[in-house]
Amino acid sequence: MVIGSFGQHLVFEVHPDRVVTPGSVKRDMAAAYEEHKVLGAKPRLEFIAPELNTMSCSVRLSAALGVDLEETMLDVETLVAGGFVEKLILGGVNYGHHVLTKATEEWSKSDPKGKRISINLTLEFKEYLK
């Protein structure tokens, strides 16, 4: 069952043959304000505009859960380096167009020959307005 995606390139799913699920999902929303100094009084704030939203999530990739680590990490590297603009969908909610700005890979397990068999991956997305 598909539980989310970043376009067609990165699919979050629970399937008998493959499990790739996001965890620790974080969404940041902010606004820009300008501070104006006032002689003899506290400054006044002026609302400028909303800022671009950011989202991040952790994903555990494991060969034991049917994930081809080499192929998946190559896809992730291509997404970061290629500037792809895709819809980000998590838990059935469409968060709109985003870009994958950063991916942090941490090897959590490797086999006796040093080949990675489990990776903790952190993905960072930024809203992209078309």
C-alpha positions as CSV (number, residue, x, y, z in Angstrom):
1,M,0.0,0.0,0.0
2,V,1.4,3.4,-1.0
3,I,1.4,5.9,1.9
4,G,3.1,8.8,0.2
5,S,5.4,9.9,-2.5
6,F,7.7,12.6,-3.9
7,G,6.5,12.5,-7.5
8,Q,7.1,9.1,-9.1
9,H,10.8,9.0,-8.1
10,L,10.4,8.3,-4.4
11,V,7.5,6.2,-3.2
12,F,6.8,5.5,0.5
13,E,5.0,2.2,0.8
14,V,4.2,-0.9,2.9
15,H,4.2,-3.9,0.7
16,P,4.9,-7.6,1.4
17,D,8.0,-7.4,-0.7
18,R,9.2,-3.8,0.1
19,V,8.8,-1.5,3.0
20,V,9.8,2.2,2.8
21,T,8.0,4.3,5.4
22,P,8.7,7.9,6.6
23,G,9.1,8.5,10.3
24,S,9.7,11.6,12.4
25,V,7.9,13.9,9.9
26,K,8.5,17.5,10.7
27,R,6.8,20.5,9.0
28,D,8.0,24.1,9.5
29,M,5.8,27.1,8.6
30,A,7.0,30.7,9.1
31,A,6.3,34.3,8.2
32,A,8.6,37.2,7.5
33,Y,8.3,40.3,9.5
34,E,10.1,43.6,9.4
35,E,10.9,45.4,12.7
36,H,10.7,49.2,12.7
37,K,12.4,51.1,15.4
38,V,10.4,53.8,17.2
39,L,12.1,56.6,19.1
40,G,11.5,56.1,22.8
41,A,9.2,53.1,22.4
42,K,9.3,49.4,21.6
43,P,9.7,48.5,17.9
44,R,6.7,47.8,15.8
45,L,6.4,44.7,13.6
46,E,5.2,44.8,10.0
47,F,4.0,41.5,8.4
48,I,5.8,41.1,5.0
49,A,4.7,37.7,3.7
50,P,4.6,34.0,4.5
51,E,7.9,32.1,4.0
52,L,8.3,28.9,2.1
53,N,7.3,25.8,4.1
54,T,9.9,23.1,4.8
55,M,9.4,19.5,5.6
56,S,11.7,16.7,6.7
57,C,11.4,13.1,7.5
58,S,13.5,10.1,8.4
59,V,13.4,6.9,6.4
60,R,14.9,3.6,7.4
61,L,16.1,1.7,4.3
62,S,16.9,-2.0,4.7
63,A,17.8,-4.7,2.3
64,A,16.0,-7.1,4.7
65,L,12.8,-5.2,3.9
66,G,13.2,-5.6,0.2
67,V,14.8,-2.2,-0.6
68,D,17.6,-2.1,-3.2
69,L,19.8,0.3,-1.4
70,E,22.1,1.1,-4.3
71,E,19.3,1.9,-6.6
72,T,17.4,3.9,-4.0
73,M,20.4,6.0,-3.0
74,L,21.2,6.7,-6.6
75,D,17.6,7.9,-7.1
76,V,17.9,10.1,-4.0
77,E,21.2,11.6,-5.2
78,T,19.7,12.3,-8.6
79,L,16.7,14.1,-7.0
80,V,18.9,16.3,-4.8
81,A,21.4,17.2,-7.6
82,G,18.7,17.5,-10.4
83,G,16.5,20.1,-8.8
84,F,13.3,18.1,-9.6
85,V,10.0,19.8,-8.6
86,E,7.4,17.2,-7.6
87,K,4.3,16.9,-5.5
88,L,5.0,15.8,-1.9
89,I,2.3,13.5,-0.6
90,L,2.4,12.0,2.9
91,G,-0.4,10.1,4.6
92,G,-2.9,11.0,1.9
93,V,-2.2,14.8,2.2
94,N,-0.9,16.7,-0.8
95,Y,1.5,19.3,0.5
96,G,2.0,20.8,-3.0
97,H,5.2,21.1,-5.1
98,H,8.5,20.7,-3.3
99,V,12.1,20.2,-4.1
100,L,14.4,17.8,-2.2
101,T,17.1,20.2,-0.9
102,K,19.1,17.8,1.2
103,A,19.5,14.1,2.0
104,T,21.6,12.8,4.8
105,E,22.7,9.1,4.7
106,E,23.8,7.3,7.8
107,W,24.9,3.7,7.4
108,S,23.4,1.8,10.3
109,K,24.5,-1.7,9.3
110,S,26.9,-3.3,6.9
111,D,27.9,-6.8,6.0
112,P,31.3,-8.3,6.7
113,K,32.6,-7.0,3.4
114,G,31.5,-3.4,4.2
115,K,28.5,-3.4,1.9
116,R,25.7,-1.3,3.4
117,I,22.6,-3.3,4.3
118,S,20.7,-0.8,6.3
119,I,20.6,3.0,6.0
120,N,19.0,5.7,8.1
121,L,18.1,8.5,5.6
122,T,17.0,12.0,6.5
123,L,15.2,13.9,3.7
124,E,14.7,17.7,3.7
125,F,12.1,19.3,1.3
126,K,11.3,22.9,0.6
127,E,8.1,24.3,-0.9
128,Y,8.3,25.3,-4.5
129,L,5.7,27.8,-5.9
130,K,5.0,27.5,-9.6
